[in-house]
Amino acid sequence: MSAVLIVDDEPLQRGILKTILSEEGYETFAASSGDEALSIVKSFSPQVVLTDLKMAAMDGIELMERIKESKADMPSVIIMTAFGTVASAVEAMKKGAFDYLLKPLDKDVVVLTVKRAMERMELLKENKELQEALYGKFKIDGIIGKSKTMGDAVNTVKKVSQSPATVLILGESGTGKELIAKAIHYNSPRSAKSFTAINCAAIPENLLESELFGYEPGAFTGALNRRIGLFEASNNGTIFLDEVGDLPPMTQAKILRALQEKEIRRLGGKEAIAVDVRIIAATNKDIENEMKEGRFREDLYYRLRVVTIELPPLRDRREDIEELVDYFLRRYNNEFGKRIKEVDRTAIKALTEYHWPGNIRQLESVIERAVLMCDTAIITVNDINSELRLPRLSDALDIDIPREGLNFEDIERGLLKKAMAKSNNVAAKAARLLGMSYKTFLYRCEKFGIITPSSNKELSP
């Protein structure tokens, strides 16, 4: 329940406010002095403090400043004052008070002001939780990958996050370029400001400039009102230019100017507008080849690539696949309310050996669908083979696969049995079918109980 602390040295005023706010559904506390109020704030953490300005010993402004010193999460403070001390109440607002109320108090105004103060506290709480969630999601040590290439990328992210340097991220589609860009932003001094991502390839050329830099009325047909562009709106934050290799030449020139001069001009405008924006760019193109072909400005390229991070395709970091699978399994278990325990070893092997043209994005999609559709506690190869277009093991081995799947020993046992069946139980022929030596074949058959040592002579050629 939302709580309000009422601070007033007049008992009648405290009682009236307590009754009004209790009827509105608030939990209410009352204090007759600043010292008593500080004790209540420490013990019960009310979201709103409604305090008189003029009180003996400690006035409302001093109380507010003492609360600010003692509480990391400052409540909204509303000052109650008489008409003659409005100037002091305004001064209190400059020091951090949420609002002030004039005496004699109006019930409806009191209720409305407290409601607005509560809404403010709720917004601040949601914003804090969002920032914490974003930091948790994009913290550097949460980037998945034990391969050397990902280790190198993480080390670079750690170093570059604290600097204002521009960063160019290279890699195929689906390799996690935006994730790396967000990790840089949310671990930087700009983390409290906006992170704005724009896909340069997805916006028509005639709209891209107005999207980035905004426009003035009359700049073009249909431009009736001023529009603020992303550079201006993201001041002191970060802009992520995804697919930067697809930028048209004119836009490249304007972005170069924004980087060099730290200013932009709206379309149709004459005024230079100062902006402090960090640029992180990404592309899946061979940008150096684009320069040679005259499609990308060399000066912009060198401004963007102060630091370069290259992300490998998933097929070149197969040792990371199992860890990524575990992460996506946990994520979609939570999202779908499922309790799938694991992905079995046969499925892990299939996922590890697949070539992944869509990289991590494709792997995530496969696991998301498998979690959604799986009705058992274990994801098997049969839950993923339609996504990867893998042949069914039951078709390849001509053996029945239980719903919970197979392990590698099941596969080997099936191959040995089928080879024996096709060779009329002649072990030497079965060994040749599988490309094994006779002795190795007998050893494997004995291990799985397909034949016994005493029957070896019967199975000899």
C-alpha positions in Angstrom: 0.0 0.0 0.0 1.2 3.5 -0.8 2.1 5.5 2.3 1.9 9.2 3.2 3.6 10.9 6.1 1.8 14.0 7.4 4.0 16.4 9.4 2.3 19.3 11.2 2.6 20.7 14.7 -1.2 21.4 14.8 -3.0 18.3 16.0 -6.3 19.3 14.3 -4.6 19.8 10.9 -2.9 16.4 11.2 -6.1 14.7 12.1 -8.1 16.2 9.2 -5.4 15.2 6.6 -5.0 11.8 8.0 -8.8 11.2 7.6 -8.9 12.6 4.1 -5.9 10.5 2.8 -7.0 7.3 4.7 -10.3 7.5 2.9 -8.4 7.7 -0.4 -6.8 4.3 0.4 -3.4 5.5 1.5 -1.5 4.2 4.6 -1.0 7.3 6.7 1.5 8.2 9.4 1.5 11.5 11.4 4.3 13.4 13.1 4.2 16.5 15.2 7.8 17.5 14.6 10.7 17.2 12.2 12.6 14.8 14.5 9.6 12.5 14.8 9.1 12.6 11.1 12.8 11.6 10.4 12.3 8.6 12.7 9.1 7.5 10.8 10.9 8.0 7.4 13.7 5.8 8.5 11.4 3.0 9.8 8.6 3.0 7.2 9.9 4.7 4.0 6.7 6.6 2.9 6.5 7.5 -0.7 5.1 11.0 0.0 5.8 13.5 2.8 3.2 16.2 3.3 4.9 18.8 5.7 4.0 22.2 7.0 6.6 24.9 6.2 6.6 26.7 9.5 7.2 24.5 12.5 9.1 25.0 15.7 12.7 23.6 16.0 12.8 22.2 12.4 10.9 23.8 9.5 9.7 22.0 6.4 12.7 22.9 4.2 15.2 21.7 6.8 13.2 18.5 7.2 13.3 17.9 3.4 17.1 18.4 3.3 17.6 16.0 6.3 15.5 13.4 4.5 17.5 13.9 1.4 20.7 13.2 3.4 19.4 10.1 5.0 17.5 8.4 2.1 18.9 7.0 -1.1 15.3 6.8 -2.5 14.0 10.3 -1.8 10.2 10.5 -1.2 8.1 13.2 -2.9 7.9 16.2 -0.5 4.9 18.5 -0.6 5.1 21.8 1.4 2.1 23.3 3.1 2.3 27.0 3.5 0.3 30.2 4.1 -0.1 32.8 1.4 2.5 35.1 3.0 5.3 32.5 2.7 4.8 31.4 -0.9 8.2 32.6 -1.8 9.7 30.2 0.7 7.7 27.4 -0.8 8.9 28.2 -4.3 12.5 28.2 -2.9 11.7 24.7 -1.5 10.7 23.5 -4.9 14.0 24.7 -6.3 15.7 22.6 -3.7 13.7 19.5 -4.7 10.2 19.7 -3.3 7.6 18.2 -5.5 4.9 20.9 -5.0 3.3 23.2 -2.4 -0.2 23.7 -1.1 -1.7 26.9 0.1 -3.5 27.1 3.4 -6.4 26.9 4.1 -6.2 23.6 2.3 -8.7 22.5 -0.3 -9.6 18.8 0.0 -9.7 18.1 -3.7 -6.4 19.9 -4.3 -4.8 17.9 -1.5 -6.0 14.6 -3.0 -5.0 15.5 -6.5 -1.5 16.7 -5.5 -0.8 13.6 -3.4 -2.0 11.4 -6.3 0.4 13.1 -8.7 3.2 12.8 -6.3 2.5 9.0 -6.0 2.4 8.7 -9.7 5.8 10.4 -9.9 7.3 8.0 -7.3 5.9 5.0 -9.3 7.5 6.3 -12.5 10.8 6.7 -10.7 10.6 3.2 -9.4 9.8 1.7 -12.8 12.6 3.7 -14.4 15.1 2.4 -11.7 13.9 -1.2 -12.2 14.2 -0.8 -16.0 17.8 0.6 -15.7 18.7 -2.3 -13.3 17.2 -4.8 -15.7 19.0 -3.3 -18.7 22.3 -3.3 -16.8 21.7 -6.9 -15.7 20.9 -8.0 -19.3 23.7 -6.1 -20.9 26.4 -6.4 -18.3 29.8 -7.3 -19.8 30.4 -10.5 -17.9 27.0 -11.7 -19.1 28.1 -11.9 -22.7 28.1 -15.6 -23.5 31.1 -17.2 -25.0 34.3 -19.0 -23.9 35.9 -19.0 -27.4 39.0 -16.9 -27.8 37.3 -14.7 -30.4 34.5 -13.8 -28.0 37.0 -13.4 -25.2 38.8 -10.8 -27.3 35.6 -9.0 -28.1 34.6 -8.9 -24.4 38.0 -7.4 -23.4 37.6 -4.7 -26.1 34.1 -3.9 -24.8 35.4 -3.5 -21.3 38.1 -1.1 -22.4 36.0 1.0 -24.8 32.9 1.3 -22.6 34.4 4.0 -20.4 35.6 6.2 -23.3 33.6 8.3 -25.7 35.3 6.7 -28.8 33.3 5.7 -31.8 33.1 1.9 -32.4 32.6 -0.1 -35.6 31.3 -3.6 -35.1 31.8 -6.0 -38.0 30.1 -9.4 -38.4 27.4 -11.4 -40.3 23.7 -10.8 -39.7 22.6 -12.5 -36.4 26.0 -12.5 -34.7 24.9 -10.2 -31.9 26.2 -6.8 -33.1 23.4 -4.8 -31.4 23.9 -6.8 -28.1 27.5 -5.7 -28.1 26.5 -2.1 -28.8 24.1 -2.1 -25.9 26.7 -3.6 -23.6 29.0 -0.8 -24.5 26.3 1.8 -23.8 24.9 0.4 -20.6 28.3 0.0 -19.1 29.4 3.6 -20.0 29.0 7.0 -18.3 26.0 7.5 -20.7 24.0 4.6 -19.4 21.3 6.8 -17.9 20.7 8.5 -21.2 19.0 7.0 -24.3 20.3 4.2 -26.6 18.7 4.7 -30.0 19.1 2.0 -32.7 18.4 2.7 -36.3 18.6 0.3 -39.3 20.1 2.4 -42.1 19.1 -0.2 -44.7 15.4 -0.2 -43.6 14.6 3.5 -44.1 14.1 4.9 -47.6 16.9 7.3 -48.6 14.5 10.3 -48.9 13.4 9.8 -45.3 16.7 8.9 -43.6 18.1 12.4 -43.3 14.9 13.8 -41.8 14.8 10.8 -39.4 18.4 11.5 -38.3 18.5 15.3 -38.3 14.9 16.5 -38.1 13.4 19.3 -40.2 11.9 22.8 -40.1 8.4 23.7 -41.3 8.5 24.1 -45.1 11.7 22.1 -45.6 9.7 19.9 -48.1 6.2 19.2 -49.1 4.2 18.1 -46.1 6.7 19.4 -43.5 4.1 21.5 -41.6 5.7 21.4 -38.2 9.2 21.3 -36.8 10.5 17.8 -36.1 13.4 16.9 -33.8 15.7 14.2 -35.3 17.3 11.3 -33.6 20.7 13.0 -33.2 19.1 15.9 -31.3 16.8 13.7 -29.3 19.7 11.4 -28.3 21.9 14.2 -27.0 24.3 12.9 -24.3 23.3 9.4 -25.3 24.3 6.8 -27.9 23.1 6.2 -31.4 23.6 2.7 -32.9 23.8 2.9 -36.7 23.1 -0.6 -37.8 23.9 -1.6 -41.4 26.0 1.6 -41.7 27.4 0.3 -45.0 24.1 1.1 -46.7 24.1 4.8 -45.9 23.6 7.0 -49.0 26.5 9.4 -49.8 24.7 12.6 -48.8 23.8 11.2 -45.4 27.4 9.9 -44.9 28.7 13.5 -45.4 26.2 14.8 -42.7 27.1 12.1 -40.2 30.8 12.9 -40.8 30.1 16.6 -40.0 28.2 15.6 -36.8 31.1 13.5 -35.7 33.8 16.1 -36.5 32.0 19.3 -35.5 29.6 17.9 -32.9 26.7 19.8 -34.4 23.9 19.2 -36.9 21.4 21.3 -38.9 17.8 20.3 -39.3 16.6 20.0 -42.9 15.5 23.5 -44.0 17.2 25.1 -41.0 20.1 27.6 -40.8 20.9 27.2 -37.2 23.7 24.9 -36.1 22.6 22.8 -33.1 25.3 21.4 -30.8 24.9 17.7 -30.1 27.0 15.3 -27.9 26.2 11.9 -29.2 28.3 8.7 -29.2 28.2 6.7 -32.4 28.4 3.0 -32.5 28.1 1.6 -36.0 27.8 -1.9 -37.4 27.8 -3.6 -40.8 27.8 -7.0 -42.3 29.4 -5.7 -45.5 33.1 -5.7 -46.5 33.4 -2.0 -45.8 36.9 -1.7 -47.2 35.7 -3.1 -50.5 32.8 -0.6 -50.4 35.4 2.2 -50.1 37.4 0.8 -53.1 34.1 0.7 -55.1 33.4 4.4 -54.2 30.2 3.6 -52.2 31.5 4.5 -48.8 33.5 7.6 -47.8 37.0 6.9 -46.6 37.1 9.8 -44.2 33.9 8.6 -42.5 35.2 5.0 -42.3 38.3 6.2 -40.3 36.1 8.3 -38.0 33.9 5.4 -37.3 36.6 2.8 -36.8 38.5 4.4 -33.9 37.9 1.0 -32.3 36.8 -2.1 -34.3 35.2 -5.2 -32.9 34.9 -8.2 -35.1 32.2 -10.8 -34.2 32.8 -14.3 -35.6 30.0 -16.3 -37.2 28.5 -19.0 -35.0 30.0 -21.8 -37.1 33.5 -20.5 -36.1 32.7 -20.6 -32.4 31.0 -23.9 -32.0 32.4 -24.3 -28.5 30.0 -21.6 -27.4 26.9 -23.3 -28.8 26.0 -25.4 -25.8 26.3 -22.5 -23.4 24.0 -20.4 -25.7 21.5 -23.3 -25.8 21.4 -23.4 -22.0 20.9 -19.6 -21.9 18.0 -19.7 -24.4 16.5 -22.7 -22.7 16.3 -20.9 -19.3 15.0 -17.7 -21.0 12.1 -19.4 -22.8 11.3 -21.7 -19.9 10.7 -18.5 -17.9 8.8 -16.8 -20.8 6.5 -19.7 -21.6 6.2 -21.1 -18.0 7.8 -24.4 -19.0 10.0 -26.7 -16.9 12.2 -28.4 -19.6 15.3 -29.7 -17.8 17.7 -30.0 -20.7 18.5 -30.6 -24.3 19.8 -34.1 -24.8 23.3 -35.0 -26.0 22.2 -36.1 -29.4 20.4 -32.8 -30.0 23.4 -30.9 -28.7 25.7 -32.7 -31.1 23.3 -31.9 -34.0 23.1 -28.2 -33.0 26.9 -28.1 -32.6 27.6 -29.6 -36.0 25.0 -27.5 -37.9 26.4 -24.7 -40.1 24.1 -21.9 -38.8 23.7 -19.5 -41.7 21.5 -17.3 -39.5 24.0 -17.4 -36.6 22.8 -16.7 -33.0 19.5 -15.3 -34.1 18.7 -18.6 -35.9 19.8 -20.7 -32.9 17.6 -18.6 -30.6 14.6 -19.1 -32.9 15.2 -22.9 -33.0 15.4 -23.2 -29.2 12.4 -20.9 -28.7 10.2 -23.1 -30.9 11.5 -26.3 -29.4 10.7 -25.1 -25.8 7.2 -23.9 -27.0 6.4 -27.2 -28.7 8.1 -29.8 -26.5 5.7 -31.7 -24.2 8.3 -33.6 -22.2 11.1 -32.6 -19.8 13.9 -33.1 -22.4 14.3 -31.6 -25.8 15.5 -34.3 -28.3 16.8 -34.2 -31.8 13.2 -34.9 -33.1 12.2 -31.5 -31.6 14.7 -29.6 -33.7 15.2 -31.6 -36.8 12.4 -30.0 -38.8 13.9 -26.6 -38.1 17.4 -27.6 -39.2 16.1 -30.0 -41.9 18.1 -32.8 -40.4 17.3 -36.4 -41.5 15.4 -38.3 -38.8 17.7 -40.8 -37.0 14.9 -43.4 -37.1 14.9 -43.2 -40.9 18.7 -43.4 -41.2 19.2 -46.2 -38.7 15.9 -48.0 -39.3 15.4 -48.2 -35.5 12.6 -46.9 -33.2 13.4 -43.7 -31.3 11.7 -43.2 -27.9 10.1 -39.8 -27.3 12.8 -38.9 -24.8 15.4 -39.3 -27.6 18.7 -41.3 -28.0 22.2 -41.0 -26.7 25.3 -41.8 -28.6 25.4 -45.4 -27.4 21.8 -45.9 -28.7 23.1 -44.7 -32.1 26.1 -47.0 -32.1 24.1 -50.0 -31.0 21.5 -49.4 -33.7 24.2 -49.2 -36.4 25.8 -52.5 -35.2 22.5 -54.3 -35.1 21.5 -53.1 -38.6 24.9 -54.1 -40.0 24.5 -57.6 -38.5 21.0 -57.9 -39.9 22.1 -56.9 -43.4 25.0 -59.4 -43.3 22.9 -62.3 -42.1 24.8 -62.2 -38.8 28.2 -62.7 -40.4 30.4 -60.4 -38.3 33.2 -60.0 -40.9 30.7 -58.8 -43.5 29.1 -56.5 -41.0 32.5 -55.0 -40.0 33.3 -54.3 -43.7 29.9 -52.6 -44.1 30.8 -50.2 -41.3 34.5 -49.8 -42.3 35.7 -51.4 -39.1 38.3 -54.0 -38.5 36.9 -57.4 -37.5 38.4 -57.2 -34.0 37.0 -53.7 -33.4 33.6 -54.7 -34.6 33.6 -57.8 -32.3 34.7 -55.6 -29.3 31.9 -53.1 -29.9 29.3 -55.8 -30.3 30.4 -57.5 -27.1 30.3 -54.2 -25.3 26.6 -53.7 -26.2 25.7 -57.4 -25.6 24.8 -57.9 -29.3 27.1 -61.0 -29.3 29.0 -62.8 -26.5 32.6 -63.9 -26.6 31.5 -67.6 -26.8 29.6 -66.9 -30.0 32.5 -65.3 -31.8 33.4 -68.6 -33.6 29.9 -69.0 -34.9 30.0 -65.5 -36.4 33.4 -65.8 -38.0 33.7 -65.8 -41.8 
